[in-house]
Amino acid sequence: MNPMVQMLVIQLSVTVGVAGLLWPEKLVPVFDVLMFPWPATHKLVRTNAWGALVLAILLFAAVILRLHV
């Protein structure tokens, strides 16, 4: 994967993660559409936000390790 594209994915993951932790009530309607059969809750949004932040950290570590090898 191109490092610039990977950095863009990292930034997007961080943005969604922070938004989900700070403003879960604003993201509930988005998750209602994305996860149609199941109702979106604040707990679900916060869990997905933490997952997005963990993904961003892992991708950033992969970029750093690839640049130093």
Stockholm file with secondary structure:
# STOCKHOLM 1.0

chainA/1-69         MNPMVQMLVIQLSVTVGVAGLLWPEKLVPVFDVLMFPWPATHKLVRTNAWGALVLAILLFAAVILRLHV
#=GR chainA/1-69 SS CCHHHHHHHHHHHHHHHHHHHHCHHHHHHHHHHHTTTSCCCHHHHHHHHHHHHHHHHHHHHHHHHHHHC
#=GC SS_cons        CCHHHHHHHHHHHHHHHHHHHHCHHHHHHHHHHHTTTSCCCHHHHHHHHHHHHHHHHHHHHHHHHHHHC
//
